Amino acid sequence: MLRPGQVHSAHDWKELLEPVVVRYREGGLRKYLRADAAFANPEVYQYLEQEGFRYAIRLPGNEVIYRKIDHLLTRPVGRPPKKPIIFYHDFRYQAGSWERPRRVVAKVEWRQGELFPRVSFVVTNMSAKSQRVVRFYKGRGTAEGWIKEGKYALNWTRLSCHRFRANQVRLALFVLAYNLGNFLRRLALPRAVRHWSLRSLQAKLLKIGAKVVTHSRRMIFQMAEVAVPRMLFEAILKRIGELAPAAAA
């Protein structure tokens, strides 16, 4: 969904979420949502609660909630270890714009060589332990990694058309190309190279150098084996060949 560049990142949040909510409204599934601080909005909380979603949303810090974790903001005694020292705490909090109190989970992380701790807050309606709530929220990083991969592998932020709708179509085509690349990675790559990113696929497999030698009866592609050895290339071709669509009933 492409939006104007000068609007807030949570602009038209309901238009974005509603199709997803409707899609999963039936079926009896447990529904979860995680989002960054741009969605720290009481209207978002109410909407998700009415739709039966469990959520974990980053909450910007303020003086009131920092006072709630004041006992965790004193540096631990002794030489700091190489591994970070992490404390978790949860409490009830109600901002002025909220109609009722909600649970807030705090994470305080002391790292070696840093003078002040790293502090983060998450507002949630989940009943899990604080550490599990934070771990669930940090799963956002996985999705952001996929977004970054699409940006670098396909340059899908290169939306240089003069019309907004044309840029929307262009972005949709970029996403389609990204999904096709993911299908290739998941279904055609052998286990040994399944960890390759789309950029690795482009550089090592799709942009592979080759020399074409033409004879009277055949044409030969002589390809470099620096990045993709012959056995690996044969395995990829074999797996692609096995992806033939099933015959129509």
KEMAR-713645 format. One record per residue: residue in one letter; x, y, z of N, C-alpha, C in turn. Coordinates in nm, 3 decimals. Atoms other than C-alpha are relative to their C-alpha. Layout:
BEGIN
> code	npx	npy	npz	capx	capy	capz	cpx	cpy	cpz
> A	X	Y	Z	X	Y	Z	X	Y	Z
...
//
This chain:
BEGIN
> code	npx	npy	npz	capx	capy	capz	cpx	cpy	cpz
> M	0.086	-0.119	0.000	0.000	0.000	0.000	0.089	0.123	0.000
> L	-0.083	-0.119	0.013	0.166	0.320	-0.119	-0.077	0.122	0.048
> R	0.064	-0.121	-0.053	0.093	0.644	0.064	0.090	0.120	-0.027
> P	-0.083	-0.119	0.022	0.212	1.004	0.020	0.115	0.004	0.100
> G	-0.118	0.000	-0.084	0.559	1.061	0.162	-0.005	0.098	0.116
> Q	0.002	-0.102	-0.105	0.461	1.357	0.381	-0.099	-0.030	0.112
> V	0.097	0.032	-0.104	0.202	1.176	0.597	0.067	-0.084	0.109
> H	-0.050	0.081	-0.111	0.251	1.001	0.932	0.002	-0.146	-0.041
> S	-0.015	0.139	0.042	0.362	0.638	0.905	-0.121	-0.086	0.038
> A	0.122	0.074	-0.034	0.036	0.524	1.071	-0.124	0.063	-0.063
> H	0.112	-0.063	0.068	-0.180	0.736	0.841	-0.086	-0.107	-0.068
> D	0.094	0.097	0.060	-0.492	0.545	0.724	0.025	-0.141	0.052
> W	-0.032	0.132	-0.056	-0.403	0.260	0.962	-0.118	-0.096	-0.013
> K	0.115	0.089	0.007	-0.759	0.125	0.956	-0.019	-0.054	-0.141
> E	0.010	0.045	0.139	-0.765	0.111	0.576	0.102	-0.109	-0.029
> L	-0.105	0.100	0.018	-0.445	-0.091	0.597	-0.035	-0.131	0.072
> L	0.022	0.119	-0.082	-0.552	-0.331	0.875	-0.131	-0.072	-0.030
> E	0.133	0.059	0.010	-0.919	-0.387	0.797	-0.007	-0.119	-0.095
> P	0.008	0.119	0.086	-0.874	-0.621	0.495	0.064	-0.124	0.063
> V	-0.065	0.113	-0.067	-0.637	-0.837	0.701	-0.089	-0.055	0.111
> V	0.088	0.041	-0.110	-0.874	-0.843	0.998	-0.119	-0.078	-0.054
> V	0.116	0.068	0.059	-1.169	-0.940	0.777	0.039	-0.139	-0.049
> R	-0.045	0.129	0.055	-0.965	-1.218	0.614	0.010	-0.106	0.109
> Y	-0.022	0.097	-0.107	-0.892	-1.382	0.950	-0.108	0.004	0.108
> R	0.104	-0.012	-0.101	-1.216	-1.300	1.128	-0.063	-0.134	0.033
> E	0.058	0.133	-0.021	-1.352	-1.653	1.082	0.113	-0.103	0.009
> G	-0.097	0.109	-0.001	-1.176	-1.981	1.145	0.051	-0.038	0.137
> G	-0.040	0.038	-0.135	-1.114	-1.978	1.519	0.149	0.007	0.027
> L	-0.143	-0.011	-0.021	-0.747	-1.884	1.488	0.032	0.102	0.108
> R	-0.051	-0.103	-0.089	-0.554	-1.699	1.754	0.067	0.107	-0.086
> K	-0.048	-0.108	0.087	-0.475	-1.361	1.604	0.091	0.094	0.081
> Y	-0.098	-0.085	-0.067	-0.169	-1.155	1.696	0.043	0.113	-0.094
> L	-0.053	-0.111	0.077	-0.035	-0.818	1.583	0.110	0.067	0.080
> R	-0.107	-0.079	-0.061	0.291	-0.639	1.656	0.027	0.120	-0.090
> A	-0.018	-0.122	0.079	0.369	-0.285	1.548	0.093	0.094	0.074
> D	-0.093	-0.094	-0.062	0.612	-0.001	1.610	-0.075	0.115	0.065
> A	0.058	-0.105	-0.082	0.554	0.314	1.809	-0.094	0.091	-0.079
> A	0.092	-0.083	0.078	0.375	0.487	1.520	-0.145	-0.042	0.022
> F	0.135	0.052	-0.021	0.072	0.267	1.601	-0.041	0.003	0.147
> A	0.036	-0.015	-0.142	0.072	0.354	1.973	-0.113	0.101	0.012
> N	0.117	-0.086	0.012	-0.278	0.495	1.942	-0.117	-0.072	0.069
> P	0.111	0.069	-0.069	-0.575	0.419	2.172	-0.109	-0.049	-0.094
> E	0.098	0.048	0.096	-0.801	0.387	1.867	0.043	-0.135	-0.059
> V	-0.051	0.128	0.048	-0.577	0.108	1.739	-0.020	-0.108	0.104
> Y	0.018	0.098	-0.107	-0.586	-0.067	2.078	-0.146	-0.047	0.006
> Q	0.142	0.034	-0.011	-0.965	-0.052	2.095	-0.044	-0.086	-0.118
> Y	0.040	0.075	0.120	-1.006	-0.177	1.739	0.049	-0.145	0.008
> L	-0.055	0.135	-0.009	-0.776	-0.476	1.795	-0.069	-0.081	0.110
> E	0.067	0.070	-0.110	-0.941	-0.563	2.126	-0.141	-0.042	-0.040
> Q	0.134	0.035	0.047	-1.287	-0.555	1.968	0.002	-0.116	-0.099
> E	-0.011	0.106	0.100	-1.166	-0.787	1.691	0.066	-0.126	0.055
> G	-0.056	0.120	-0.061	-1.012	-1.034	1.936	0.147	-0.022	-0.028
> F	-0.143	0.011	0.027	-0.648	-0.962	1.851	0.080	0.018	0.129
> R	-0.102	-0.026	-0.101	-0.362	-0.997	2.096	0.110	0.081	-0.067
> Y	-0.093	-0.091	0.065	-0.111	-0.724	2.032	0.117	0.035	0.092
> A	-0.116	-0.055	-0.069	0.232	-0.594	2.132	0.050	0.116	-0.085
> I	-0.030	-0.121	0.077	0.298	-0.236	2.023	0.098	0.085	0.080
> R	-0.102	-0.083	-0.067	0.602	-0.023	2.102	-0.064	0.128	0.053
> L	0.057	-0.118	-0.064	0.519	0.261	2.341	0.112	0.100	0.026
> P	-0.103	-0.101	-0.030	0.722	0.585	2.348	0.008	0.027	0.149
> G	-0.018	-0.026	-0.142	0.868	0.659	2.688	-0.041	0.141	0.040
> N	0.029	-0.132	-0.057	0.761	0.947	2.909	0.037	-0.002	0.148
> E	-0.045	-0.013	-0.139	0.832	1.072	3.261	-0.077	-0.093	0.093
> V	0.083	0.082	-0.090	0.543	0.877	3.417	0.044	-0.146	-0.004
> I	-0.033	0.143	0.005	0.636	0.532	3.288	0.147	-0.023	0.035
> Y	-0.138	0.017	-0.045	1.006	0.593	3.352	0.007	-0.008	0.152
> R	0.003	0.009	-0.147	0.918	0.645	3.718	-0.039	-0.141	0.045
> K	0.043	0.136	-0.035	0.760	0.298	3.714	0.118	-0.097	0.004
> I	-0.115	0.091	0.004	1.100	0.141	3.641	0.124	0.067	0.059
> D	-0.112	-0.075	-0.057	1.315	0.381	3.843	0.098	-0.093	0.073
> H	-0.086	0.093	-0.076	1.448	0.088	4.053	0.090	-0.083	-0.090
> L	-0.083	0.077	0.093	1.595	-0.072	3.737	0.101	0.087	-0.073
> L	-0.086	-0.093	0.074	1.780	0.238	3.615	0.129	0.032	0.072
> T	-0.128	-0.015	-0.070	2.066	0.212	3.865	0.096	-0.107	-0.051
> R	-0.097	0.094	0.059	2.377	0.052	3.714	0.032	-0.113	0.099
> P	-0.035	0.112	-0.087	2.441	-0.298	3.855	0.142	0.014	0.056
> V	-0.131	-0.011	-0.067	2.731	-0.318	4.100	0.097	-0.100	-0.062
> G	-0.104	0.091	0.048	3.058	-0.470	3.980	0.036	0.025	-0.145
> R	-0.047	-0.014	0.138	3.243	-0.504	3.652	-0.105	-0.057	-0.095
> P	0.104	0.050	0.091	2.990	-0.535	3.365	0.051	-0.118	-0.083
> P	-0.042	0.115	0.083	3.006	-0.874	3.188	-0.015	0.031	-0.148
> K	0.012	-0.019	0.145	3.039	-0.910	2.811	-0.145	-0.020	-0.045
> K	0.140	0.024	0.035	2.686	-1.048	2.795	-0.088	0.106	0.065
> P	0.084	-0.105	-0.059	2.420	-0.776	2.847	-0.080	-0.051	0.121
> I	0.086	0.028	-0.116	2.235	-0.765	3.179	-0.138	0.057	-0.032
> I	0.133	-0.041	0.043	1.862	-0.753	3.106	-0.100	-0.019	0.114
> F	0.108	0.007	-0.099	1.574	-0.677	3.343	-0.132	0.024	-0.071
> Y	0.136	-0.017	0.053	1.202	-0.705	3.267	-0.092	0.041	0.114
> H	0.097	-0.043	-0.101	0.915	-0.541	3.448	-0.131	0.034	-0.072
> D	0.128	-0.039	0.059	0.544	-0.498	3.380	-0.085	0.071	0.105
> F	0.083	-0.080	-0.089	0.286	-0.262	3.526	-0.122	0.048	-0.077
> R	0.121	-0.057	0.061	-0.054	-0.106	3.461	0.020	0.150	-0.018
> Y	-0.019	-0.141	0.032	-0.059	0.234	3.296	-0.118	0.050	-0.082
> Q	0.108	-0.062	0.076	-0.325	0.469	3.164	0.041	0.141	-0.038
> A	-0.029	-0.135	0.048	-0.236	0.766	2.948	-0.127	0.084	0.004
> G	0.115	-0.089	-0.008	-0.461	1.070	2.945	-0.104	-0.024	-0.108
> S	0.092	0.023	0.111	-0.614	0.972	2.610	-0.060	-0.141	-0.001
> W	0.051	0.137	-0.006	-0.685	0.610	2.711	-0.125	-0.005	0.085
> E	0.124	0.012	-0.076	-1.026	0.506	2.832	0.013	-0.094	0.120
> R	-0.023	0.092	-0.113	-0.880	0.244	3.072	0.148	-0.035	0.007
> P	-0.141	0.040	-0.010	-0.544	0.115	3.204	0.029	-0.123	-0.085
> R	-0.046	0.115	0.077	-0.344	-0.134	2.999	0.136	-0.044	0.052
> R	-0.127	0.056	-0.045	-0.047	-0.357	3.061	0.116	0.054	-0.085
> V	-0.122	-0.046	0.067	0.297	-0.217	2.975	0.116	-0.086	0.049
> V	-0.118	0.080	-0.031	0.609	-0.433	2.962	0.124	0.083	-0.031
> A	-0.124	-0.076	0.017	0.949	-0.268	3.011	0.119	-0.096	-0.008
> K	-0.126	0.074	0.011	1.289	-0.403	2.908	0.114	0.098	0.022
> V	-0.115	-0.084	-0.031	1.605	-0.251	3.058	0.125	-0.084	-0.024
> E	-0.117	0.078	0.043	1.932	-0.366	2.901	0.128	0.080	0.025
> W	-0.129	-0.061	-0.030	2.273	-0.279	3.046	0.107	-0.071	-0.083
> R	-0.104	0.056	0.086	2.560	-0.329	2.797	0.138	0.052	0.042
> Q	-0.138	-0.037	-0.031	2.932	-0.326	2.854	0.045	0.115	-0.089
> G	-0.052	-0.113	0.076	3.092	0.003	2.749	-0.100	0.109	-0.026
> E	0.102	-0.102	0.019	2.765	0.200	2.751	-0.037	0.060	0.135
> L	0.023	-0.070	-0.127	2.699	0.462	3.017	-0.144	-0.015	0.048
> F	0.141	0.006	-0.036	2.318	0.447	3.007	-0.063	-0.128	-0.054
> P	0.064	0.123	0.048	2.085	0.148	2.970	-0.086	0.026	-0.123
> R	0.096	-0.006	0.110	1.876	0.074	2.663	-0.136	-0.040	0.056
> V	0.133	0.020	-0.061	1.512	0.104	2.767	-0.105	-0.001	-0.110
> S	0.110	0.004	0.096	1.206	0.003	2.568	-0.127	-0.040	0.072
> F	0.131	0.030	-0.058	0.834	-0.020	2.646	-0.091	-0.057	-0.107
> V	0.096	0.062	0.090	0.564	-0.235	2.488	-0.135	-0.003	0.070
> V	0.134	0.011	-0.052	0.191	-0.196	2.546	-0.065	-0.124	-0.059
> T	0.049	0.130	0.046	0.008	-0.527	2.524	-0.126	-0.040	0.077
> N	0.110	0.066	-0.071	-0.306	-0.722	2.612	0.027	-0.149	0.013
> M	-0.038	0.140	-0.015	-0.116	-1.052	2.613	0.025	-0.031	0.148
> S	-0.018	0.041	-0.139	-0.100	-1.248	2.939	0.130	-0.076	0.022
> A	-0.126	0.074	-0.012	0.237	-1.414	2.870	0.097	0.075	0.091
> K	-0.103	-0.063	-0.082	0.542	-1.347	3.083	0.066	0.114	-0.078
> S	-0.056	-0.119	0.062	0.720	-1.019	3.017	0.106	-0.034	-0.104
> Q	-0.107	0.036	0.092	1.019	-1.184	2.851	-0.056	-0.056	-0.131
> R	0.060	0.057	0.121	0.796	-1.374	2.607	-0.069	0.108	-0.082
> V	0.064	-0.110	0.073	0.602	-1.058	2.519	0.105	0.077	-0.080
> V	-0.106	-0.074	0.069	0.928	-0.878	2.435	0.057	-0.083	-0.114
> R	-0.052	0.086	0.106	1.052	-1.178	2.236	-0.096	-0.002	-0.119
> F	0.099	-0.005	0.108	0.726	-1.179	2.039	0.009	0.132	-0.075
> Y	-0.009	-0.131	0.066	0.756	-0.806	1.971	0.124	0.009	-0.088
> K	-0.125	-0.010	0.075	1.116	-0.842	1.853	-0.007	-0.078	-0.131
> G	0.020	0.067	0.127	0.987	-1.072	1.578	-0.024	0.098	-0.114
> R	0.011	-0.102	0.103	0.921	-0.745	1.393	0.128	0.010	-0.081
> G	-0.127	-0.011	0.069	1.290	-0.750	1.308	0.011	-0.094	-0.120
> T	-0.003	0.094	0.112	1.239	-1.056	1.087	-0.071	0.060	-0.120
> A	0.074	-0.062	0.111	0.976	-0.877	0.878	0.076	0.118	-0.057
> E	-0.076	-0.115	0.050	1.191	-0.565	0.857	0.120	-0.046	-0.082
> G	-0.109	0.056	0.081	1.476	-0.783	0.731	-0.045	-0.034	-0.141
> W	0.053	0.030	0.134	1.255	-0.901	0.444	-0.024	0.128	-0.079
> I	0.021	-0.128	0.069	1.160	-0.541	0.365	0.134	0.056	-0.049
> K	-0.133	-0.049	0.040	1.529	-0.442	0.361	0.054	-0.081	-0.117
> E	-0.045	0.084	0.110	1.605	-0.738	0.136	-0.066	0.042	-0.132
> G	0.069	-0.046	0.120	1.340	-0.622	-0.112	0.054	0.133	-0.049
> K	-0.054	-0.130	0.040	1.482	-0.270	-0.108	0.133	-0.014	-0.071
> Y	-0.134	0.010	0.057	1.837	-0.379	-0.182	0.004	-0.091	-0.122
> A	-0.006	0.096	0.111	1.771	-0.676	-0.412	-0.076	0.050	-0.123
> L	0.086	-0.038	0.112	1.496	-0.520	-0.625	-0.014	0.151	-0.017
> N	0.013	-0.147	0.007	1.525	-0.146	-0.555	-0.146	0.042	-0.008
> W	0.143	-0.026	0.015	1.150	-0.139	-0.495	-0.042	0.136	0.055
> T	0.031	-0.139	-0.037	1.173	0.212	-0.349	0.029	0.096	-0.115
> R	-0.027	-0.084	0.115	1.270	0.340	-0.694	-0.133	0.025	-0.073
> L	0.133	-0.030	0.054	0.929	0.489	-0.770	0.006	0.139	-0.063
> S	-0.030	-0.129	0.063	1.013	0.762	-1.017	-0.104	0.043	-0.103
> C	0.104	-0.041	0.094	0.689	0.778	-1.217	-0.060	0.134	0.046
> H	0.056	-0.131	-0.034	0.515	1.116	-1.229	-0.137	-0.011	0.064
> R	0.135	0.016	-0.056	0.172	0.979	-1.134	0.002	-0.096	0.117
> F	0.003	0.081	-0.123	0.091	0.834	-0.793	-0.048	-0.141	-0.029
> R	0.055	0.132	0.030	-0.117	0.547	-0.933	0.101	-0.086	-0.076
> A	-0.103	0.075	0.073	0.163	0.448	-1.170	0.106	-0.054	0.095
> N	-0.095	0.047	-0.100	0.399	0.426	-0.874	-0.058	-0.113	0.084
> Q	0.065	0.110	-0.072	0.146	0.208	-0.691	0.011	-0.130	-0.079
> V	-0.012	0.118	0.086	0.142	-0.033	-0.986	0.144	-0.050	-0.003
> R	-0.141	0.037	0.005	0.519	-0.026	-1.002	0.042	-0.072	0.128
> L	-0.032	0.065	-0.128	0.547	-0.112	-0.631	-0.061	-0.140	0.006
> A	0.063	0.133	0.002	0.299	-0.400	-0.677	0.079	-0.098	-0.085
> L	-0.082	0.087	0.085	0.516	-0.538	-0.959	0.130	-0.038	0.071
> F	-0.120	0.032	-0.078	0.824	-0.514	-0.736	-0.031	-0.110	0.103
> V	0.036	0.100	-0.101	0.643	-0.711	-0.464	-0.024	-0.136	-0.065
> L	0.021	0.125	0.073	0.534	-0.972	-0.719	0.134	-0.065	-0.035
> A	-0.133	0.053	0.031	0.897	-1.010	-0.833	0.069	-0.054	0.124
> Y	-0.059	0.047	-0.127	1.006	-1.042	-0.470	-0.058	-0.135	0.039
> N	0.064	0.127	-0.035	0.752	-1.320	-0.410	0.047	-0.113	-0.092
> L	-0.050	0.102	0.093	0.863	-1.505	-0.723	0.142	-0.042	0.037
> G	-0.134	0.033	-0.046	1.221	-1.483	-0.601	-0.002	-0.087	0.124
> N	0.012	0.082	-0.121	1.112	-1.625	-0.267	-0.046	-0.141	-0.033
> F	0.042	0.134	0.042	0.934	-1.914	-0.440	0.119	-0.079	-0.052
> L	-0.120	0.067	0.050	1.258	-1.994	-0.621	0.090	-0.043	0.115
> R	-0.089	0.031	-0.112	1.454	-1.979	-0.297	-0.054	-0.115	0.085
> R	0.059	0.100	-0.090	1.211	-2.195	-0.098	-0.022	-0.135	-0.068
> L	0.041	0.123	0.066	1.117	-2.452	-0.361	0.108	-0.061	-0.088
> A	-0.095	0.051	0.097	1.417	-2.485	-0.592	0.143	-0.011	0.052
> L	-0.138	0.006	-0.047	1.730	-2.434	-0.383	0.023	-0.123	0.086
> P	-0.035	0.112	-0.089	1.896	-2.743	-0.230	0.027	0.051	0.141
> R	-0.013	-0.038	-0.141	1.932	-2.746	0.147	0.131	0.074	0.028
> A	-0.130	-0.060	-0.029	2.301	-2.648	0.134	0.004	0.150	-0.026
> V	-0.002	-0.143	0.034	2.223	-2.304	-0.016	-0.136	0.065	0.023
> R	0.132	-0.056	-0.024	1.870	-2.246	0.112	0.005	0.131	0.078
> H	-0.015	-0.123	-0.078	2.003	-1.966	0.332	0.034	0.120	-0.087
> W	-0.037	-0.112	0.087	2.098	-1.753	0.029	-0.107	0.107	0.000
> S	0.093	-0.112	0.014	1.940	-1.411	0.018	-0.031	0.019	-0.148
> L	0.033	-0.029	0.140	1.778	-1.277	-0.297	0.117	0.068	-0.071
> R	-0.117	-0.063	0.062	2.088	-1.066	-0.359	0.104	-0.105	-0.038
> S	-0.092	0.108	0.034	2.301	-1.380	-0.345	-0.050	-0.078	-0.121
> L	0.057	0.069	0.116	2.061	-1.549	-0.587	0.027	0.078	-0.129
> Q	-0.024	-0.083	0.119	2.095	-1.258	-0.828	0.145	-0.008	-0.044
> A	-0.141	-0.011	0.034	2.473	-1.235	-0.810	0.062	-0.134	-0.039
> K	-0.066	0.128	0.020	2.557	-1.605	-0.802	-0.069	-0.091	-0.101
> L	0.074	0.094	0.084	2.283	-1.771	-1.006	-0.060	0.067	-0.123
> L	0.069	-0.061	0.114	2.083	-1.531	-1.224	0.093	0.083	-0.087
> K	-0.093	-0.083	0.077	2.372	-1.307	-1.328	0.132	-0.074	-0.027
> I	-0.120	0.081	0.018	2.618	-1.591	-1.377	0.058	0.022	-0.139
> G	-0.065	-0.021	0.128	2.874	-1.538	-1.653	0.002	-0.127	-0.084
> A	0.003	0.117	0.089	2.858	-1.768	-1.956	0.056	0.036	-0.137
> K	-0.047	-0.014	0.138	3.015	-1.818	-2.295	-0.081	-0.093	-0.088
> V	0.084	0.079	0.090	2.798	-1.939	-2.582	0.087	-0.050	-0.116
> V	-0.075	0.063	0.109	2.966	-2.184	-2.820	-0.100	-0.068	-0.092
> T	0.099	0.052	0.094	2.764	-2.264	-3.133	0.066	-0.098	-0.097
> H	-0.042	0.100	0.098	2.814	-2.580	-3.339	-0.114	-0.021	-0.100
> S	0.103	0.021	0.102	2.622	-2.704	-3.640	-0.122	-0.072	0.056
> R	0.112	0.079	-0.052	2.406	-2.939	-3.431	-0.041	0.035	0.143
> R	0.035	-0.032	-0.138	2.411	-2.794	-3.082	0.062	0.134	0.042
> M	-0.051	-0.123	-0.058	2.469	-2.484	-2.874	0.039	-0.031	0.145
> I	-0.054	0.031	-0.133	2.678	-2.503	-2.556	0.018	0.130	0.078
> F	-0.022	-0.110	-0.093	2.667	-2.266	-2.261	0.113	-0.043	0.095
> Q	-0.111	0.026	-0.091	3.001	-2.266	-2.080	-0.006	0.102	0.112
> M	0.023	-0.090	-0.113	2.935	-2.122	-1.734	0.110	-0.015	0.104
> A	-0.103	0.002	-0.104	3.182	-2.029	-1.462	-0.050	-0.074	0.123
> E	0.037	0.076	-0.120	3.183	-2.256	-1.156	0.052	0.065	0.127
> V	-0.055	-0.066	-0.118	3.325	-1.998	-0.918	-0.102	0.008	0.113
> A	0.103	-0.018	-0.103	2.999	-1.927	-0.732	-0.092	-0.121	0.010
> V	0.094	0.113	0.001	2.779	-2.222	-0.836	0.068	-0.118	-0.072
> P	-0.061	0.117	0.063	2.954	-2.557	-0.896	-0.101	-0.076	-0.087
> R	0.084	0.072	0.094	2.823	-2.788	-1.167	-0.105	-0.087	0.071
> M	0.093	0.089	-0.069	2.666	-3.037	-0.923	-0.115	0.079	0.063
> L	0.104	-0.083	-0.061	2.481	-2.760	-0.743	-0.094	0.054	-0.106
> F	0.084	-0.052	0.108	2.356	-2.610	-1.070	-0.093	-0.109	-0.053
> E	0.084	0.112	0.045	2.231	-2.952	-1.183	-0.111	-0.028	0.100
> A	0.101	0.025	-0.103	2.050	-2.999	-0.850	-0.111	0.104	-0.005
> I	0.101	-0.106	0.010	1.876	-2.662	-0.889	-0.090	-0.023	-0.121
> L	0.080	0.025	0.120	1.767	-2.743	-1.245	-0.094	-0.118	0.021
> K	0.084	0.117	-0.025	1.636	-3.082	-1.130	-0.120	0.038	0.086
> R	0.111	-0.040	-0.089	1.429	-2.924	-0.851	-0.099	0.090	-0.074
> I	0.090	-0.083	0.079	1.290	-2.665	-1.094	-0.086	-0.088	-0.092
> G	0.074	0.090	0.087	1.194	-2.946	-1.330	-0.110	-0.077	0.070
> E	0.100	0.073	-0.077	1.000	-3.117	-1.053	-0.118	0.088	0.041
> L	0.107	-0.093	-0.039	0.780	-2.807	-1.008	-0.108	0.011	-0.108
> A	0.103	-0.005	0.105	0.564	-2.887	-1.311	-0.137	0.000	0.063
> P	0.135	-0.007	-0.059	0.200	-2.796	-1.241	-0.076	-0.131	-0.018
> A	0.080	0.122	0.009	-0.041	-3.080	-1.171	-0.101	0.012	-0.111
> A	0.098	0.000	0.109	-0.272	-3.180	-1.453	-0.137	0.041	0.052
> A	0.133	-0.046	-0.040	-0.614	-3.017	-1.441	-0.095	-0.119	0.015
> A	0.096	0.109	-0.024	-0.892	-3.238	-1.304	-0.100	-0.005	-0.114
//
